[in-house]
Amino acid sequence: MQSFYTAAVLLQQEYADRLRPFVGERWRWLPDLLSKELGLPTQGAPRERLRLLDRELRHRTQAAVNWMGTYEQVVQKLILISTAFVENIRGAVSRQRGVEPESFALPVA
């Protein structure tokens, strides 16, 4: 779980410009709580740190899994699904007398 959380932190940094519009004002940065514990640098480009996380996870699991590719697939699907959701909402709202919602973020429970 530590590596998946760390991947989420780094992917959020890498894709902030594409992800932030989906949550609007509710955007919060995930704190990097585990990089040191995983032996990763706490500074530097998110892409390079993801590569290092990929290597570390391959070493720890002794599995020949392309973790970097797995992380990329997850974030690309998230963006694709979020975009489709927003377009669907916009279409439904525009059919309601042209009202455009201020944010597409889901309500807080």
Jmol script that loads the backbone (N, CA, C; Angstrom):
load data "model"
ATOM      1  N   MET A   1       0.813  -1.190   0.000  1.00  0.00           N
ATOM      2  CA  MET A   1       0.000   0.000   0.000  1.00  0.00           C
ATOM      3  C   MET A   1       0.864   1.264   0.000  1.00  0.00           C
ATOM      4  N   GLN A   2       2.023   1.182   0.637  1.00  0.00           N
ATOM      5  CA  GLN A   2       2.903   2.351   0.676  1.00  0.00           C
ATOM      6  C   GLN A   2       3.299   2.788  -0.734  1.00  0.00           C
ATOM      7  N   SER A   3       3.619   1.818  -1.568  1.00  0.00           N
ATOM      8  CA  SER A   3       4.055   2.168  -2.921  1.00  0.00           C
ATOM      9  C   SER A   3       2.899   2.729  -3.745  1.00  0.00           C
ATOM     10  N   PHE A   4       1.689   2.221  -3.554  1.00  0.00           N
ATOM     11  CA  PHE A   4       0.544   2.732  -4.307  1.00  0.00           C
ATOM     12  C   PHE A   4       0.204   4.158  -3.873  1.00  0.00           C
ATOM     13  N   TYR A   5       0.286   4.421  -2.576  1.00  0.00           N
ATOM     14  CA  TYR A   5       0.048   5.785  -2.099  1.00  0.00           C
ATOM     15  C   TYR A   5       1.108   6.720  -2.671  1.00  0.00           C
ATOM     16  N   THR A   6       2.357   6.304  -2.626  1.00  0.00           N
ATOM     17  CA  THR A   6       3.438   7.131  -3.155  1.00  0.00           C
ATOM     18  C   THR A   6       3.252   7.361  -4.649  1.00  0.00           C
ATOM     19  N   ALA A   7       2.820   6.345  -5.372  1.00  0.00           N
ATOM     20  CA  ALA A   7       2.529   6.516  -6.803  1.00  0.00           C
ATOM     21  C   ALA A   7       1.423   7.545  -6.994  1.00  0.00           C
ATOM     22  N   ALA A   8       0.392   7.506  -6.150  1.00  0.00           N
ATOM     23  CA  ALA A   8      -0.700   8.479  -6.252  1.00  0.00           C
ATOM     24  C   ALA A   8      -0.188   9.897  -6.024  1.00  0.00           C
ATOM     25  N   VAL A   9       0.698  10.064  -5.046  1.00  0.00           N
ATOM     26  CA  VAL A   9       1.296  11.377  -4.765  1.00  0.00           C
ATOM     27  C   VAL A   9       2.030  11.886  -6.006  1.00  0.00           C
ATOM     28  N   LEU A  10       2.846  11.037  -6.582  1.00  0.00           N
ATOM     29  CA  LEU A  10       3.669  11.435  -7.731  1.00  0.00           C
ATOM     30  C   LEU A  10       2.835  11.648  -8.983  1.00  0.00           C
ATOM     31  N   LEU A  11       1.832  10.807  -9.198  1.00  0.00           N
ATOM     32  CA  LEU A  11       0.955  10.983 -10.359  1.00  0.00           C
ATOM     33  C   LEU A  11       0.139  12.268 -10.230  1.00  0.00           C
ATOM     34  N   GLN A  12      -0.277  12.604  -9.024  1.00  0.00           N
ATOM     35  CA  GLN A  12      -0.996  13.859  -8.817  1.00  0.00           C
ATOM     36  C   GLN A  12      -0.099  15.030  -9.204  1.00  0.00           C
ATOM     37  N   GLN A  13       1.171  14.976  -8.806  1.00  0.00           N
ATOM     38  CA  GLN A  13       2.108  16.044  -9.165  1.00  0.00           C
ATOM     39  C   GLN A  13       2.313  16.099 -10.678  1.00  0.00           C
ATOM     40  N   GLU A  14       2.472  14.942 -11.284  1.00  0.00           N
ATOM     41  CA  GLU A  14       2.739  14.855 -12.726  1.00  0.00           C
ATOM     42  C   GLU A  14       1.549  15.332 -13.567  1.00  0.00           C
ATOM     43  N   TYR A  15       0.346  15.036 -13.134  1.00  0.00           N
ATOM     44  CA  TYR A  15      -0.848  15.312 -13.938  1.00  0.00           C
ATOM     45  C   TYR A  15      -1.759  16.372 -13.320  1.00  0.00           C
ATOM     46  N   ALA A  16      -1.229  17.214 -12.460  1.00  0.00           N
ATOM     47  CA  ALA A  16      -2.048  18.214 -11.758  1.00  0.00           C
ATOM     48  C   ALA A  16      -2.860  19.084 -12.721  1.00  0.00           C
ATOM     49  N   ASP A  17      -2.251  19.536 -13.793  1.00  0.00           N
ATOM     50  CA  ASP A  17      -2.957  20.419 -14.721  1.00  0.00           C
ATOM     51  C   ASP A  17      -4.154  19.736 -15.372  1.00  0.00           C
ATOM     52  N   ARG A  18      -4.067  18.438 -15.559  1.00  0.00           N
ATOM     53  CA  ARG A  18      -5.171  17.712 -16.193  1.00  0.00           C
ATOM     54  C   ARG A  18      -6.202  17.223 -15.181  1.00  0.00           C
ATOM     55  N   LEU A  19      -5.786  17.003 -13.928  1.00  0.00           N
ATOM     56  CA  LEU A  19      -6.698  16.475 -12.913  1.00  0.00           C
ATOM     57  C   LEU A  19      -7.441  17.567 -12.141  1.00  0.00           C
ATOM     58  N   ARG A  20      -6.778  18.662 -11.886  1.00  0.00           N
ATOM     59  CA  ARG A  20      -7.348  19.721 -11.039  1.00  0.00           C
ATOM     60  C   ARG A  20      -8.713  20.216 -11.516  1.00  0.00           C
ATOM     61  N   PRO A  21      -8.951  20.393 -12.802  1.00  0.00           N
ATOM     62  CA  PRO A  21     -10.269  20.884 -13.229  1.00  0.00           C
ATOM     63  C   PRO A  21     -11.441  19.979 -12.814  1.00  0.00           C
ATOM     64  N   PHE A  22     -11.182  18.720 -12.577  1.00  0.00           N
ATOM     65  CA  PHE A  22     -12.270  17.815 -12.218  1.00  0.00           C
ATOM     66  C   PHE A  22     -12.729  17.975 -10.773  1.00  0.00           C
ATOM     67  N   VAL A  23     -11.896  18.552  -9.931  1.00  0.00           N
ATOM     68  CA  VAL A  23     -12.278  18.711  -8.520  1.00  0.00           C
ATOM     69  C   VAL A  23     -12.412  20.170  -8.102  1.00  0.00           C
ATOM     70  N   GLY A  24     -12.016  21.066  -8.959  1.00  0.00           N
ATOM     71  CA  GLY A  24     -12.215  22.486  -8.691  1.00  0.00           C
ATOM     72  C   GLY A  24     -11.547  22.951  -7.411  1.00  0.00           C
ATOM     73  N   GLU A  25     -12.304  23.663  -6.601  1.00  0.00           N
ATOM     74  CA  GLU A  25     -11.770  24.259  -5.374  1.00  0.00           C
ATOM     75  C   GLU A  25     -11.439  23.221  -4.314  1.00  0.00           C
ATOM     76  N   ARG A  26     -11.871  22.015  -4.491  1.00  0.00           N
ATOM     77  CA  ARG A  26     -11.595  20.967  -3.502  1.00  0.00           C
ATOM     78  C   ARG A  26     -10.218  20.335  -3.670  1.00  0.00           C
ATOM     79  N   TRP A  27      -9.477  20.803  -4.644  1.00  0.00           N
ATOM     80  CA  TRP A  27      -8.144  20.247  -4.896  1.00  0.00           C
ATOM     81  C   TRP A  27      -7.288  20.368  -3.652  1.00  0.00           C
ATOM     82  N   ARG A  28      -6.683  19.260  -3.262  1.00  0.00           N
ATOM     83  CA  ARG A  28      -5.735  19.235  -2.157  1.00  0.00           C
ATOM     84  C   ARG A  28      -4.550  18.368  -2.582  1.00  0.00           C
ATOM     85  N   TRP A  29      -3.358  18.848  -2.305  1.00  0.00           N
ATOM     86  CA  TRP A  29      -2.173  18.056  -2.601  1.00  0.00           C
ATOM     87  C   TRP A  29      -2.057  16.921  -1.589  1.00  0.00           C
ATOM     88  N   LEU A  30      -1.752  15.729  -2.086  1.00  0.00           N
ATOM     89  CA  LEU A  30      -1.473  14.606  -1.196  1.00  0.00           C
ATOM     90  C   LEU A  30      -0.081  14.814  -0.600  1.00  0.00           C
ATOM     91  N   PRO A  31       0.059  14.692   0.691  1.00  0.00           N
ATOM     92  CA  PRO A  31       1.397  14.846   1.282  1.00  0.00           C
ATOM     93  C   PRO A  31       2.259  13.623   0.986  1.00  0.00           C
ATOM     94  N   ASP A  32       3.528  13.875   0.731  1.00  0.00           N
ATOM     95  CA  ASP A  32       4.468  12.784   0.475  1.00  0.00           C
ATOM     96  C   ASP A  32       4.955  12.243   1.816  1.00  0.00           C
ATOM     97  N   LEU A  33       4.284  11.245   2.301  1.00  0.00           N
ATOM     98  CA  LEU A  33       4.562  10.702   3.623  1.00  0.00           C
ATOM     99  C   LEU A  33       5.542   9.530   3.622  1.00  0.00           C
ATOM    100  N   LEU A  34       5.739   8.895   2.463  1.00  0.00           N
ATOM    101  CA  LEU A  34       6.428   7.607   2.473  1.00  0.00           C
ATOM    102  C   LEU A  34       7.657   7.490   1.577  1.00  0.00           C
ATOM    103  N   SER A  35       8.003   8.514   0.837  1.00  0.00           N
ATOM    104  CA  SER A  35       9.151   8.400  -0.069  1.00  0.00           C
ATOM    105  C   SER A  35      10.425   8.009   0.663  1.00  0.00           C
ATOM    106  N   LYS A  36      10.699   8.683   1.778  1.00  0.00           N
ATOM    107  CA  LYS A  36      11.918   8.363   2.528  1.00  0.00           C
ATOM    108  C   LYS A  36      11.918   6.913   2.979  1.00  0.00           C
ATOM    109  N   GLU A  37      10.780   6.467   3.482  1.00  0.00           N
ATOM    110  CA  GLU A  37      10.668   5.086   3.964  1.00  0.00           C
ATOM    111  C   GLU A  37      10.911   4.073   2.838  1.00  0.00           C
ATOM    112  N   LEU A  38      10.547   4.444   1.615  1.00  0.00           N
ATOM    113  CA  LEU A  38      10.756   3.569   0.459  1.00  0.00           C
ATOM    114  C   LEU A  38      12.137   3.753  -0.166  1.00  0.00           C
ATOM    115  N   GLY A  39      12.943   4.644   0.400  1.00  0.00           N
ATOM    116  CA  GLY A  39      14.282   4.881  -0.119  1.00  0.00           C
ATOM    117  C   GLY A  39      14.297   5.741  -1.370  1.00  0.00           C
ATOM    118  N   LEU A  40      13.279   6.565  -1.538  1.00  0.00           N
ATOM    119  CA  LEU A  40      13.169   7.422  -2.719  1.00  0.00           C
ATOM    120  C   LEU A  40      13.502   8.866  -2.350  1.00  0.00           C
ATOM    121  N   PRO A  41      13.988   9.643  -3.308  1.00  0.00           N
ATOM    122  CA  PRO A  41      14.224  11.058  -3.030  1.00  0.00           C
ATOM    123  C   PRO A  41      12.892  11.775  -2.808  1.00  0.00           C
ATOM    124  N   THR A  42      12.905  12.788  -1.972  1.00  0.00           N
ATOM    125  CA  THR A  42      11.686  13.551  -1.704  1.00  0.00           C
ATOM    126  C   THR A  42      11.573  14.772  -2.607  1.00  0.00           C
ATOM    127  N   GLN A  43      12.602  15.033  -3.377  1.00  0.00           N
ATOM    128  CA  GLN A  43      12.607  16.151  -4.320  1.00  0.00           C
ATOM    129  C   GLN A  43      12.926  15.626  -5.706  1.00  0.00           C
ATOM    130  N   GLY A  44      12.571  16.419  -6.706  1.00  0.00           N
ATOM    131  CA  GLY A  44      12.887  16.054  -8.077  1.00  0.00           C
ATOM    132  C   GLY A  44      11.637  15.894  -8.914  1.00  0.00           C
ATOM    133  N   ALA A  45      11.857  15.644 -10.185  1.00  0.00           N
ATOM    134  CA  ALA A  45      10.747  15.510 -11.133  1.00  0.00           C
ATOM    135  C   ALA A  45       9.908  14.276 -10.801  1.00  0.00           C
ATOM    136  N   PRO A  46       8.585  14.432 -10.779  1.00  0.00           N
ATOM    137  CA  PRO A  46       7.719  13.293 -10.470  1.00  0.00           C
ATOM    138  C   PRO A  46       7.945  12.098 -11.393  1.00  0.00           C
ATOM    139  N   ARG A  47       8.182  12.348 -12.676  1.00  0.00           N
ATOM    140  CA  ARG A  47       8.392  11.268 -13.649  1.00  0.00           C
ATOM    141  C   ARG A  47       9.600  10.425 -13.258  1.00  0.00           C
ATOM    142  N   GLU A  48      10.691  11.077 -12.901  1.00  0.00           N
ATOM    143  CA  GLU A  48      11.902  10.344 -12.512  1.00  0.00           C
ATOM    144  C   GLU A  48      11.680   9.600 -11.204  1.00  0.00           C
ATOM    145  N   ARG A  49      10.992  10.212 -10.278  1.00  0.00           N
ATOM    146  CA  ARG A  49      10.709   9.551  -9.005  1.00  0.00           C
ATOM    147  C   ARG A  49       9.785   8.350  -9.201  1.00  0.00           C
ATOM    148  N   LEU A  50       8.856   8.430 -10.163  1.00  0.00           N
ATOM    149  CA  LEU A  50       8.018   7.265 -10.494  1.00  0.00           C
ATOM    150  C   LEU A  50       8.865   6.131 -11.060  1.00  0.00           C
ATOM    151  N   ARG A  51       9.852   6.479 -11.877  1.00  0.00           N
ATOM    152  CA  ARG A  51      10.762   5.449 -12.413  1.00  0.00           C
ATOM    153  C   ARG A  51      11.517   4.752 -11.278  1.00  0.00           C
ATOM    154  N   LEU A  52      11.980   5.547 -10.322  1.00  0.00           N
ATOM    155  CA  LEU A  52      12.691   4.974  -9.179  1.00  0.00           C
ATOM    156  C   LEU A  52      11.752   4.106  -8.332  1.00  0.00           C
ATOM    157  N   LEU A  53      10.514   4.537  -8.175  1.00  0.00           N
ATOM    158  CA  LEU A  53       9.534   3.745  -7.442  1.00  0.00           C
ATOM    159  C   LEU A  53       9.270   2.428  -8.169  1.00  0.00           C
ATOM    160  N   ASP A  54       9.178   2.480  -9.485  1.00  0.00           N
ATOM    161  CA  ASP A  54       9.005   1.274 -10.301  1.00  0.00           C
ATOM    162  C   ASP A  54      10.136   0.282 -10.029  1.00  0.00           C
ATOM    163  N   ARG A  55      11.359   0.761 -10.059  1.00  0.00           N
ATOM    164  CA  ARG A  55      12.513  -0.109  -9.801  1.00  0.00           C
ATOM    165  C   ARG A  55      12.480  -0.687  -8.392  1.00  0.00           C
ATOM    166  N   GLU A  56      12.175   0.158  -7.423  1.00  0.00           N
ATOM    167  CA  GLU A  56      12.132  -0.285  -6.034  1.00  0.00           C
ATOM    168  C   GLU A  56      11.054  -1.341  -5.829  1.00  0.00           C
ATOM    169  N   LEU A  57       9.895  -1.132  -6.434  1.00  0.00           N
ATOM    170  CA  LEU A  57       8.810  -2.091  -6.276  1.00  0.00           C
ATOM    171  C   LEU A  57       9.118  -3.414  -6.977  1.00  0.00           C
ATOM    172  N   ARG A  58       9.768  -3.349  -8.130  1.00  0.00           N
ATOM    173  CA  ARG A  58      10.190  -4.597  -8.801  1.00  0.00           C
ATOM    174  C   ARG A  58      11.158  -5.372  -7.909  1.00  0.00           C
ATOM    175  N   HIS A  59      12.060  -4.636  -7.289  1.00  0.00           N
ATOM    176  CA  HIS A  59      13.036  -5.263  -6.395  1.00  0.00           C
ATOM    177  C   HIS A  59      12.339  -5.889  -5.185  1.00  0.00           C
ATOM    178  N   ARG A  60      11.452  -5.149  -4.563  1.00  0.00           N
ATOM    179  CA  ARG A  60      10.762  -5.639  -3.354  1.00  0.00           C
ATOM    180  C   ARG A  60       9.867  -6.840  -3.633  1.00  0.00           C
ATOM    181  N   THR A  61       9.168  -6.813  -4.768  1.00  0.00           N
ATOM    182  CA  THR A  61       8.213  -7.885  -5.070  1.00  0.00           C
ATOM    183  C   THR A  61       8.838  -9.036  -5.837  1.00  0.00           C
ATOM    184  N   GLN A  62      10.031  -8.813  -6.378  1.00  0.00           N
ATOM    185  CA  GLN A  62      10.692  -9.810  -7.223  1.00  0.00           C
ATOM    186  C   GLN A  62       9.789 -10.210  -8.396  1.00  0.00           C
ATOM    187  N   ALA A  63       8.957  -9.273  -8.842  1.00  0.00           N
ATOM    188  CA  ALA A  63       8.037  -9.518  -9.955  1.00  0.00           C
ATOM    189  C   ALA A  63       8.451  -8.660 -11.147  1.00  0.00           C
ATOM    190  N   ALA A  64       8.373  -9.237 -12.320  1.00  0.00           N
ATOM    191  CA  ALA A  64       8.717  -8.522 -13.551  1.00  0.00           C
ATOM    192  C   ALA A  64       7.480  -7.772 -14.060  1.00  0.00           C
ATOM    193  N   VAL A  65       6.987  -6.861 -13.232  1.00  0.00           N
ATOM    194  CA  VAL A  65       5.800  -6.081 -13.564  1.00  0.00           C
ATOM    195  C   VAL A  65       6.243  -4.685 -13.970  1.00  0.00           C
ATOM    196  N   ASN A  66       5.638  -4.174 -15.007  1.00  0.00           N
ATOM    197  CA  ASN A  66       5.907  -2.807 -15.437  1.00  0.00           C
ATOM    198  C   ASN A  66       5.021  -1.878 -14.602  1.00  0.00           C
ATOM    199  N   TRP A  67       5.479  -1.549 -13.409  1.00  0.00           N
ATOM    200  CA  TRP A  67       4.679  -0.720 -12.506  1.00  0.00           C
ATOM    201  C   TRP A  67       4.455   0.664 -13.097  1.00  0.00           C
ATOM    202  N   MET A  68       5.462   1.210 -13.733  1.00  0.00           N
ATOM    203  CA  MET A  68       5.332   2.540 -14.348  1.00  0.00           C
ATOM    204  C   MET A  68       4.202   2.536 -15.367  1.00  0.00           C
ATOM    205  N   GLY A  69       4.171   1.528 -16.210  1.00  0.00           N
ATOM    206  CA  GLY A  69       3.111   1.399 -17.208  1.00  0.00           C
ATOM    207  C   GLY A  69       1.747   1.208 -16.555  1.00  0.00           C
ATOM    208  N   THR A  70       1.709   0.458 -15.474  1.00  0.00           N
ATOM    209  CA  THR A  70       0.461   0.244 -14.742  1.00  0.00           C
ATOM    210  C   THR A  70      -0.059   1.562 -14.190  1.00  0.00           C
ATOM    211  N   TYR A  71       0.819   2.343 -13.558  1.00  0.00           N
ATOM    212  CA  TYR A  71       0.412   3.637 -13.014  1.00  0.00           C
ATOM    213  C   TYR A  71      -0.101   4.555 -14.129  1.00  0.00           C
ATOM    214  N   GLU A  72       0.614   4.572 -15.250  1.00  0.00           N
ATOM    215  CA  GLU A  72       0.221   5.434 -16.371  1.00  0.00           C
ATOM    216  C   GLU A  72      -1.154   5.041 -16.910  1.00  0.00           C
ATOM    217  N   GLN A  73      -1.402   3.741 -17.029  1.00  0.00           N
ATOM    218  CA  GLN A  73      -2.704   3.275 -17.509  1.00  0.00           C
ATOM    219  C   GLN A  73      -3.825   3.714 -16.583  1.00  0.00           C
ATOM    220  N   VAL A  74      -3.599   3.612 -15.290  1.00  0.00           N
ATOM    221  CA  VAL A  74      -4.625   4.004 -14.319  1.00  0.00           C
ATOM    222  C   VAL A  74      -4.943   5.491 -14.448  1.00  0.00           C
ATOM    223  N   VAL A  75      -3.937   6.338 -14.495  1.00  0.00           N
ATOM    224  CA  VAL A  75      -4.194   7.781 -14.555  1.00  0.00           C
ATOM    225  C   VAL A  75      -4.825   8.161 -15.897  1.00  0.00           C
ATOM    226  N   GLN A  76      -4.412   7.528 -16.986  1.00  0.00           N
ATOM    227  CA  GLN A  76      -5.017   7.826 -18.292  1.00  0.00           C
ATOM    228  C   GLN A  76      -6.495   7.441 -18.311  1.00  0.00           C
ATOM    229  N   LYS A  77      -6.823   6.302 -17.715  1.00  0.00           N
ATOM    230  CA  LYS A  77      -8.225   5.884 -17.641  1.00  0.00           C
ATOM    231  C   LYS A  77      -9.031   6.817 -16.742  1.00  0.00           C
ATOM    232  N   LEU A  78      -8.440   7.257 -15.645  1.00  0.00           N
ATOM    233  CA  LEU A  78      -9.108   8.209 -14.753  1.00  0.00           C
ATOM    234  C   LEU A  78      -9.437   9.494 -15.504  1.00  0.00           C
ATOM    235  N   ILE A  79      -8.491  10.003 -16.253  1.00  0.00           N
ATOM    236  CA  ILE A  79      -8.701  11.237 -17.017  1.00  0.00           C
ATOM    237  C   ILE A  79      -9.766  11.015 -18.090  1.00  0.00           C
ATOM    238  N   LEU A  80      -9.707   9.902 -18.781  1.00  0.00           N
ATOM    239  CA  LEU A  80     -10.679   9.594 -19.828  1.00  0.00           C
ATOM    240  C   LEU A  80     -12.094   9.492 -19.255  1.00  0.00           C
ATOM    241  N   ILE A  81     -12.250   8.753 -18.172  1.00  0.00           N
ATOM    242  CA  ILE A  81     -13.563   8.588 -17.547  1.00  0.00           C
ATOM    243  C   ILE A  81     -14.065   9.920 -16.993  1.00  0.00           C
ATOM    244  N   SER A  82     -13.194  10.685 -16.367  1.00  0.00           N
ATOM    245  CA  SER A  82     -13.583  11.979 -15.807  1.00  0.00           C
ATOM    246  C   SER A  82     -14.022  12.942 -16.903  1.00  0.00           C
ATOM    247  N   THR A  83     -13.295  12.936 -18.009  1.00  0.00           N
ATOM    248  CA  THR A  83     -13.646  13.799 -19.138  1.00  0.00           C
ATOM    249  C   THR A  83     -15.017  13.421 -19.689  1.00  0.00           C
ATOM    250  N   ALA A  84     -15.252  12.132 -19.871  1.00  0.00           N
ATOM    251  CA  ALA A  84     -16.552  11.677 -20.374  1.00  0.00           C
ATOM    252  C   ALA A  84     -17.670  12.064 -19.406  1.00  0.00           C
ATOM    253  N   PHE A  85     -17.416  11.924 -18.118  1.00  0.00           N
ATOM    254  CA  PHE A  85     -18.410  12.285 -17.104  1.00  0.00           C
ATOM    255  C   PHE A  85     -18.749  13.774 -17.200  1.00  0.00           C
ATOM    256  N   VAL A  86     -17.721  14.609 -17.262  1.00  0.00           N
ATOM    257  CA  VAL A  86     -17.931  16.051 -17.334  1.00  0.00           C
ATOM    258  C   VAL A  86     -18.685  16.411 -18.606  1.00  0.00           C
ATOM    259  N   GLU A  87     -18.311  15.828 -19.734  1.00  0.00           N
ATOM    260  CA  GLU A  87     -19.007  16.119 -20.989  1.00  0.00           C
ATOM    261  C   GLU A  87     -20.463  15.694 -20.918  1.00  0.00           C
ATOM    262  N   ASN A  88     -20.733  14.579 -20.276  1.00  0.00           N
ATOM    263  CA  ASN A  88     -22.102  14.110 -20.117  1.00  0.00           C
ATOM    264  C   ASN A  88     -22.904  15.073 -19.242  1.00  0.00           C
ATOM    265  N   ILE A  89     -22.305  15.523 -18.142  1.00  0.00           N
ATOM    266  CA  ILE A  89     -22.971  16.478 -17.250  1.00  0.00           C
ATOM    267  C   ILE A  89     -23.219  17.789 -17.979  1.00  0.00           C
ATOM    268  N   ARG A  90     -22.220  18.272 -18.684  1.00  0.00           N
ATOM    269  CA  ARG A  90     -22.389  19.533 -19.422  1.00  0.00           C
ATOM    270  C   ARG A  90     -23.520  19.412 -20.428  1.00  0.00           C
ATOM    271  N   GLY A  91     -23.585  18.276 -21.110  1.00  0.00           N
ATOM    272  CA  GLY A  91     -24.655  18.068 -22.078  1.00  0.00           C
ATOM    273  C   GLY A  91     -26.017  18.087 -21.416  1.00  0.00           C
ATOM    274  N   ALA A  92     -26.142  17.421 -20.275  1.00  0.00           N
ATOM    275  CA  ALA A  92     -27.415  17.381 -19.557  1.00  0.00           C
ATOM    276  C   ALA A  92     -27.782  18.763 -19.026  1.00  0.00           C
ATOM    277  N   VAL A  93     -26.804  19.472 -18.499  1.00  0.00           N
ATOM    278  CA  VAL A  93     -27.063  20.797 -17.928  1.00  0.00           C
ATOM    279  C   VAL A  93     -27.408  21.789 -19.026  1.00  0.00           C
ATOM    280  N   SER A  94     -26.703  21.711 -20.179  1.00  0.00           N
ATOM    281  CA  SER A  94     -26.974  22.664 -21.253  1.00  0.00           C
ATOM    282  C   SER A  94     -28.372  22.464 -21.824  1.00  0.00           C
ATOM    283  N   ARG A  95     -28.913  21.280 -21.670  1.00  0.00           N
ATOM    284  CA  ARG A  95     -30.290  21.034 -22.108  1.00  0.00           C
ATOM    285  C   ARG A  95     -31.288  21.613 -21.120  1.00  0.00           C
ATOM    286  N   GLN A  96     -30.787  22.065 -19.963  1.00  0.00           N
ATOM    287  CA  GLN A  96     -31.646  22.654 -18.940  1.00  0.00           C
ATOM    288  C   GLN A  96     -31.494  24.172 -18.956  1.00  0.00           C
ATOM    289  N   ARG A  97     -31.982  24.805 -19.969  1.00  0.00           N
ATOM    290  CA  ARG A  97     -31.981  26.263 -20.122  1.00  0.00           C
ATOM    291  C   ARG A  97     -30.590  26.888 -20.096  1.00  0.00           C
ATOM    292  N   GLY A  98     -29.569  26.172 -20.577  1.00  0.00           N
ATOM    293  CA  GLY A  98     -28.230  26.732 -20.728  1.00  0.00           C
ATOM    294  C   GLY A  98     -27.481  27.014 -19.442  1.00  0.00           C
ATOM    295  N   VAL A  99     -27.855  26.399 -18.355  1.00  0.00           N
ATOM    296  CA  VAL A  99     -27.167  26.617 -17.084  1.00  0.00           C
ATOM    297  C   VAL A  99     -25.867  25.833 -17.073  1.00  0.00           C
ATOM    298  N   GLU A 100     -24.787  26.487 -16.722  1.00  0.00           N
ATOM    299  CA  GLU A 100     -23.475  25.842 -16.627  1.00  0.00           C
ATOM    300  C   GLU A 100     -23.085  25.745 -15.157  1.00  0.00           C
ATOM    301  N   PRO A 101     -22.825  24.537 -14.638  1.00  0.00           N
ATOM    302  CA  PRO A 101     -22.449  24.425 -13.225  1.00  0.00           C
ATOM    303  C   PRO A 101     -21.094  25.074 -12.958  1.00  0.00           C
ATOM    304  N   GLU A 102     -20.911  25.542 -11.732  1.00  0.00           N
ATOM    305  CA  GLU A 102     -19.647  26.180 -11.356  1.00  0.00           C
ATOM    306  C   GLU A 102     -18.520  25.168 -11.227  1.00  0.00           C
ATOM    307  N   SER A 103     -18.833  23.964 -10.765  1.00  0.00           N
ATOM    308  CA  SER A 103     -17.828  22.942 -10.559  1.00  0.00           C
ATOM    309  C   SER A 103     -18.423  21.576 -10.849  1.00  0.00           C
ATOM    310  N   PHE A 104     -17.584  20.683 -11.290  1.00  0.00           N
ATOM    311  CA  PHE A 104     -18.033  19.324 -11.550  1.00  0.00           C
ATOM    312  C   PHE A 104     -17.625  18.394 -10.429  1.00  0.00           C
ATOM    313  N   ALA A 105     -17.125  18.939  -9.348  1.00  0.00           N
ATOM    314  CA  ALA A 105     -16.737  18.119  -8.204  1.00  0.00           C
ATOM    315  C   ALA A 105     -17.980  17.540  -7.551  1.00  0.00           C
ATOM    316  N   LEU A 106     -17.859  16.323  -7.098  1.00  0.00           N
ATOM    317  CA  LEU A 106     -18.976  15.678  -6.421  1.00  0.00           C
ATOM    318  C   LEU A 106     -19.192  16.309  -5.050  1.00  0.00           C
ATOM    319  N   PRO A 107     -20.434  16.352  -4.583  1.00  0.00           N
ATOM    320  CA  PRO A 107     -20.692  16.968  -3.272  1.00  0.00           C
ATOM    321  C   PRO A 107     -19.998  16.214  -2.152  1.00  0.00           C
ATOM    322  N   VAL A 108     -19.646  16.922  -1.106  1.00  0.00           N
ATOM    323  CA  VAL A 108     -19.025  16.309   0.058  1.00  0.00           C
ATOM    324  C   VAL A 108     -20.113  15.576   0.838  1.00  0.00           C
ATOM    325  N   ALA A 109     -19.802  14.346   1.230  1.00  0.00           N
ATOM    326  CA  ALA A 109     -20.805  13.554   1.964  1.00  0.00           C
ATOM    327  C   ALA A 109     -20.884  13.968   3.402  1.00  0.00           C
TER     328      ALA A 109
END
end "model"
wireframe off; spacefill off
backbone 0.3
color backbone group
